[in-house]
Amino acid sequence: MKTNKNLKSLDQFVEQHYGKVGTPKRDNLEEGYEAFKLGFLIQQARIEKGMTQEELARRCGTNKGYISKIENDVKEVRISTLQRIVELGLGGRLELSIKI
């Protein structure tokens, strides 16, 4: 089997295009990824529950547009609102952790 020397791992690609961890450009990428991940997690939980954005919004006291903006990383969400979405809207429990 012939290997392609031009292939790179995702880590190699990110480091080449965004720099090493701790550089400003890389930090911006990482922050954007974390925000996107949160919206994606909410969307996946909603879909697993078989809910529409409108149903989720109604259950947690907001509107469909707001849920859509969170899921699509257009709007940041406050922790108190995130807690309402997870607990009231999805019937789950929000757990946060800080890693040092």
trRosetta pair geometry for C-beta under 8 A, 3 or more apart (Angstrom, degrees):
i j d omega theta_ij theta_ji phi_ij phi_ji
3 7 7.6 -104 178 30 81 124
4 7 4.6 87 88 -20 103 105
8 12 4.0 -127 -174 91 105 124
8 13 4.9 134 106 -57 126 82
8 16 7.2 -38 -167 -3 165 140
9 12 4.6 98 51 5 77 102
9 13 7.0 -141 93 -5 41 87
10 13 5.6 -55 -148 37 33 113
10 14 6.2 31 156 -18 67 107
11 14 5.9 -55 -145 38 28 109
11 15 6.2 26 158 -17 64 109
12 15 5.9 -57 -146 39 28 109
12 16 6.2 28 156 -21 64 109
13 16 5.9 -59 -149 35 27 110
13 17 6.3 -1 164 3 65 114
14 17 6.4 -72 -141 50 25 94
14 18 5.3 -32 -179 34 68 118
14 26 7.5 88 157 -128 97 96
14 29 7.1 166 -158 135 105 157
15 18 7.0 -68 -106 59 16 76
15 19 6.8 -37 -159 145 52 11
15 20 6.0 30 -142 -87 96 53
15 26 7.9 13 -113 -102 51 129
18 23 7.6 163 147 75 67 116
18 25 5.2 -158 -162 127 67 101
18 26 4.6 114 139 -93 100 68
18 29 4.8 -11 -150 -18 153 154
19 23 3.8 -57 126 60 140 152
19 25 5.1 100 16 64 124 111
19 26 4.6 -115 76 -37 89 109
20 23 5.6 97 60 -15 66 113
20 26 6.3 -95 89 -26 26 161
21 26 5.7 -136 -105 136 32 146
21 30 7.6 63 -130 -53 83 144
22 26 6.8 15 38 72 33 129
22 27 7.0 28 -144 -58 13 103
23 26 4.6 80 59 14 86 108
23 27 6.8 -155 86 -12 39 89
24 27 5.6 -56 -143 35 29 113
24 28 6.5 31 158 -20 64 103
25 28 5.9 -52 -154 32 30 112
25 29 6.8 31 149 -18 61 104
26 29 5.5 -53 -154 34 36 114
26 30 6.3 35 151 -19 68 106
27 30 5.6 -54 -146 37 33 111
27 31 6.3 33 155 -19 66 106
28 31 5.8 -54 -145 36 30 111
28 32 6.3 31 156 -18 63 107
29 32 5.8 -59 -151 37 29 111
29 33 6.4 30 152 -22 64 107
30 33 5.6 -53 -149 33 32 114
30 34 6.6 33 154 -21 64 102
31 34 5.8 -52 -151 32 32 111
31 35 6.7 30 153 -15 64 104
32 35 5.8 -56 -151 37 33 109
32 36 6.2 32 153 -18 67 108
32 73 7.7 66 -168 -174 75 142
33 36 5.6 -57 -147 39 31 111
33 37 6.1 37 154 -27 66 106
34 37 5.6 -51 -146 31 30 115
34 38 6.8 34 154 -22 62 101
35 38 5.9 -52 -156 28 32 112
35 39 6.9 27 151 -11 63 105
35 73 5.4 101 127 -136 100 103
35 76 6.8 -64 -135 -105 121 82
36 39 5.9 -59 -155 39 35 109
36 40 6.1 34 151 -19 69 111
36 73 4.7 -20 -97 -75 66 145
37 40 5.5 -57 -146 39 31 114
37 41 6.2 35 155 -23 66 105
38 41 5.8 -52 -148 32 29 112
38 42 6.7 28 154 -16 62 103
38 70 7.7 -78 119 177 99 92
38 77 7.2 -150 137 37 135 120
38 82 7.7 -52 -174 -122 124 131
39 42 5.8 -55 -151 35 32 110
39 43 6.3 32 152 -18 66 108
39 70 5.3 -178 -112 147 91 59
39 71 4.6 132 -176 -147 95 24
39 72 6.3 -137 174 1 148 14
39 73 4.9 -126 5 -57 154 70
40 43 5.6 -55 -147 38 32 113
40 44 6.3 30 156 -18 66 106
40 71 7.4 101 -76 -159 31 68
41 44 5.9 -54 -144 37 30 109
41 45 6.4 29 157 -18 64 106
42 45 5.9 -57 -148 37 30 110
42 46 6.3 30 154 -20 65 108
42 67 7.7 -148 142 -159 131 83
42 70 6.1 -10 62 124 160 116
42 71 5.8 -120 85 -91 109 80
42 85 6.3 -11 -134 144 124 138
42 86 7.8 -99 -110 -76 89 78
42 90 7.8 -136 -146 -50 71 142
43 46 5.7 -57 -149 36 29 112
43 47 6.3 27 156 -17 65 107
43 71 4.3 97 -67 -143 107 114
44 47 5.7 -55 -145 38 31 110
44 48 6.3 35 154 -22 65 106
45 48 5.7 -53 -147 35 31 114
45 49 6.5 25 154 -14 63 107
45 86 7.7 3 119 -122 166 74
45 90 5.2 10 142 -140 124 147
45 92 6.7 -54 -163 -25 141 149
46 49 5.9 -62 -153 40 30 108
46 51 4.9 -92 -168 70 79 104
46 52 7.9 -7 166 149 116 5
46 53 7.1 41 169 -86 157 54
46 56 5.2 -39 -123 -65 121 145
46 67 7.8 101 -87 -179 160 128
46 71 7.8 -58 21 -92 143 132
46 89 7.8 -28 -97 144 96 115
46 90 6.7 -94 -80 -96 62 107
47 50 7.4 39 -180 -76 35 28
47 51 7.6 -105 -76 48 21 66
49 90 6.1 -151 -37 -142 153 77
49 91 7.5 138 -117 31 138 110
51 55 4.3 -131 -162 84 94 127
51 56 5.1 106 135 -53 134 88
51 59 7.9 -50 -147 0 148 138
51 89 7.9 156 133 170 168 89
51 90 7.8 -135 21 -105 151 69
52 55 4.7 101 51 4 76 99
52 56 7.1 -142 93 -1 42 86
52 64 7.9 -18 136 -120 97 114
53 56 5.7 -57 -149 39 33 111
53 57 6.1 36 153 -22 67 108
53 64 4.7 90 118 -148 105 84
53 67 4.4 171 -163 96 95 131
53 68 5.5 36 -159 -61 159 81
53 71 7.3 -100 -105 -3 117 145
54 57 5.7 -54 -145 36 29 113
54 58 6.4 31 156 -20 63 106
54 64 4.5 -17 -86 -84 67 120
55 58 5.8 -55 -148 35 30 112
55 59 6.4 28 156 -18 64 108
56 59 5.9 -59 -150 36 30 111
56 60 6.5 -3 164 7 66 111
56 67 5.4 118 90 -125 118 154
56 85 7.0 33 171 -152 108 86
56 89 4.6 52 -164 -172 76 121
56 90 7.0 11 -131 -64 104 76
57 60 6.6 -78 -146 50 25 88
57 61 8.0 -106 171 66 56 14
57 62 4.9 -96 -151 83 81 75
57 63 5.1 31 -177 -171 140 12
57 64 4.8 -114 -4 -67 156 47
57 66 6.6 124 -121 55 114 97
57 67 4.8 -114 -68 -21 97 128
57 89 7.6 26 -63 -119 17 127
58 61 7.9 36 -176 -67 24 28
59 88 5.7 174 145 138 85 83
59 89 4.4 125 92 -119 113 58
60 84 4.6 119 -165 141 105 94
60 85 4.9 22 -126 -97 172 47
60 88 4.6 131 -106 87 72 111
60 89 3.6 -35 -41 -55 116 106
61 84 6.6 -64 41 172 106 139
61 88 7.2 5 -1 111 96 153
62 66 4.6 -89 161 68 123 143
62 67 6.5 138 96 -45 121 86
62 81 7.4 62 -64 -156 141 110
62 84 7.8 118 -25 109 110 131
62 85 7.7 -23 14 -83 135 92
63 66 5.2 98 61 5 72 102
63 67 7.5 -140 102 -2 39 88
64 67 5.8 -58 -152 38 35 110
64 68 6.2 37 152 -22 68 108
65 68 5.5 -54 -147 36 31 115
65 69 6.4 32 155 -20 65 105
66 69 5.8 -53 -149 34 31 111
66 70 6.6 30 153 -17 64 103
66 75 6.7 -77 -152 72 63 163
67 70 5.8 -55 -151 36 32 110
67 71 6.2 28 154 -16 66 110
67 85 7.5 147 -111 -126 92 122
68 71 5.8 -59 -145 40 29 109
68 72 6.0 4 163 1 66 115
68 74 7.8 3 120 32 74 127
69 72 6.2 -68 -137 51 25 96
69 74 4.1 -90 -153 71 79 108
69 75 3.6 49 135 1 119 117
70 73 7.8 30 -180 -71 28 30
70 74 7.8 -74 -47 49 21 73
70 75 5.5 -55 -69 73 58 99
70 77 5.1 39 -121 -55 119 124
70 85 7.6 -114 106 -94 169 165
77 81 5.1 -126 -172 87 91 117
77 82 4.9 109 128 -63 123 92
77 85 7.4 -30 -168 -3 148 143
78 81 4.6 88 59 10 85 104
78 82 6.8 -149 93 -8 42 87
79 82 5.4 -52 -144 37 33 115
79 83 6.3 40 154 -24 65 102
79 96 7.6 -14 -139 -60 120 151
80 83 5.7 -50 -151 31 31 115
80 84 6.8 33 150 -18 62 102
81 84 5.6 -50 -152 34 37 112
81 85 6.4 39 150 -21 67 103
82 85 5.6 -52 -149 34 33 113
82 86 6.2 25 156 -13 67 109
82 94 6.3 108 126 -120 94 147
83 86 6.0 -58 -143 42 28 105
83 87 5.7 3 168 2 67 118
83 94 4.9 -102 -111 14 68 152
84 87 6.4 -65 -127 51 21 93
84 88 5.1 -18 -169 24 65 120
84 89 6.8 68 136 -15 65 100
85 88 7.3 -34 -85 55 9 83
85 89 4.6 -27 -159 28 46 138
85 90 6.6 34 147 -8 64 103
86 89 6.9 23 -22 52 9 94
86 90 5.4 -43 -149 43 38 119
86 92 4.8 -74 177 72 84 104
86 93 6.9 1 141 131 117 4
86 94 4.3 117 71 -63 156 94
87 90 7.4 17 -23 54 9 77
87 91 7.4 37 -171 -118 34 15
87 92 6.5 -99 -88 71 41 54
87 93 6.5 49 -96 -103 87 41
87 94 6.4 -70 -42 -11 95 96
88 91 7.9 0 180 -67 11 47
